[in-house]
Amino acid sequence: MTITIRLTKVEYEMLKELQKKDKRYKKGLEEKVISDLKIDYAMII
């Protein structure tokens, strides 16, 4: 399952810069999105 999150052009550029500076940021963001989805999904059930 793929979830897309729409970002403004400015947000997208900021995210790209952060990912260049710190590779851990991308991994941390992915983990946060996954954990948020699990929490939200548990609330629905």
C-alpha positions as CSV (number, residue, x, y, z in Angstrom):
1,M,0.0,0.0,0.0
2,T,1.4,3.4,-1.0
3,I,0.3,6.6,0.7
4,T,1.1,9.8,-1.1
5,I,1.5,13.1,0.9
6,R,1.2,16.3,-1.1
7,L,3.8,18.8,-0.4
8,T,4.1,22.4,-1.6
9,K,7.1,23.1,-3.8
10,V,8.8,24.9,-0.9
11,E,8.2,22.0,1.5
12,Y,9.5,19.5,-1.1
13,E,12.7,21.5,-1.7
14,M,13.3,21.8,2.1
15,L,12.8,18.0,2.5
16,K,15.3,17.3,-0.3
17,E,17.9,19.6,1.4
18,L,17.4,18.0,4.7
19,Q,17.8,14.5,3.2
20,K,21.0,15.6,1.5
21,K,22.4,16.8,4.8
22,D,21.3,13.9,7.0
23,K,20.4,10.5,5.5
24,R,18.9,9.5,8.9
25,Y,16.2,12.2,8.4
26,K,14.5,10.2,5.6
27,K,14.5,7.0,7.6
28,G,13.1,8.9,10.7
29,L,10.4,10.5,8.6
30,E,9.4,7.1,7.1
31,E,9.2,5.6,10.6
32,K,7.1,8.4,11.9
33,V,4.6,8.2,9.0
34,I,4.3,4.4,9.5
35,S,3.8,4.7,13.3
36,D,1.2,7.5,12.8
37,L,-0.7,5.4,10.3
38,K,-0.7,2.4,12.7
39,I,-2.0,4.6,15.5
40,D,-4.7,6.2,13.3
41,Y,-5.7,2.8,11.9
42,A,-6.1,1.4,15.4
43,M,-8.4,4.3,16.4
44,I,-10.7,3.5,13.4
45,I,-11.1,-0.2,14.3
